[in-house]
Amino acid sequence: MQILGIDHIGIAVNSIADAVDFYQRALGLKLDRTEAIPERHIRIGFIDTGSTQLELIEPTSNESVIAKFIASRGEGIHHFCLRVDDLAGALAVLKDQGYELIDPEPRQGAAGSRIAFVHPRAAGGVLIELKEVSR
């Protein structure tokens, strides 16, 4: 497994439109695109900061994990994402070492990527997403 860098930082927000106002007005950053992920009951907005993106995650239903996160913890950093060269290989290494995974197999992520989450219990309370970009 090779870590290629930090891909993005996921930020749970009640409203992408409201949250992006700060990033645009205060910092001069622009919302690049939004994408709905209906099966996860979320909408995501991407802000490019240069080498890393900010991923604003808005719940579209009270059934969303993000809605539940915001209800219990408030808006804020939800996870960070590491880009890896081989997601299936990374998951196999983590499994073999006994680390708890939310996703033992890769699943579809935004923009055609493949993703999987490592459980916060395995990483000192931090939710980590691993991402492999389609080639």
Phi, psi and omega in degrees: 000131176238127175276126183262354178136178176278122180279309180200166173244123181272127181238119178283128180224152175289325184213123176299316182302316179291317182292320185293337179305314179299311184297325179283308186286315185278324188246351179075017179270150184245145172287119182282312183194163172235158180212133176270140173235083188302323182293340177255003178058045178220160170232137181238145177237137184250131175241122180275129178248008184120264182271344183226150176255154166261132180247106177275124186245115183249129176287144176250001180203153175292348178281347183292142173301326180291321176299318179292321177299311181296320179298324183267330186238346185087174178294152177152191183296128182258316182198169166235155187239128175258134175275132180238157181281331185216097185295313180300319178295319178297317179295322179296317179298313181297317178298314180298330180273000175086014179279141181282131180244142170283319180244100178289343178234149177299148174227169183290131175245191181291152174053036176078009180278167172247136185225165171199149181250140173266134183294140179303331178297335180275346189230040175063033178088005181255129175279122182243129173258138172251139186224134173241123180275136179298144184266000000 
